């Protein structure tokens, strides 16, 4: 028996799908045969083989217009997100509002619009929320982001129950991943190498590896997977006492 991730004939929308982890997801869905539409707040060169639309996913009217413009929608990947570092004690209410809006409320807006289409399709649809390990461990300097991602994981389980059986909803909690922004976040090669020593698999993820998990969850191979949060973090983070005892600090 051959198991194949086959998304031929399916239309996927990937928010923030033109760079970083989103680009890895876009490539994985394309490789599986899906028709992929990406979106971001600004006009960019489309990923080869895709269509790109400008859409601020925090704006309800823009999201509704984007989804309405598609002939059908089988897969939604809520990937757009992120947060700059900021001390929780001094960050402004406006800053926190923007972070929660992008990382929690925007996925909900997109999911609502997608669900309205998917419920009317005979084949239903799949929603995959890209979350973070920050949802389940302390997140100093990105506290609002971690809280928003924890909310996204909770939202995933609620929507999976409410929108079944037509729509499956899952989340992927992503750990450290090498992207074009890795050096900006973690420093030079030596710093990145030191960080990677703390990861059980010995390295950060590649964007395409996250994409492969998303493609699986979007496919019929995961037809009985809904309401799940899949950890894609290379084995997790060892506790502090273990890092110290092994001299990895």
Order of alpha helices (4+ residues) and beta strands (2+ residues): beta-alpha-beta-beta-alpha-beta-alpha-alpha-beta-alpha-beta-beta-alpha-alpha-beta-alpha-beta-alpha
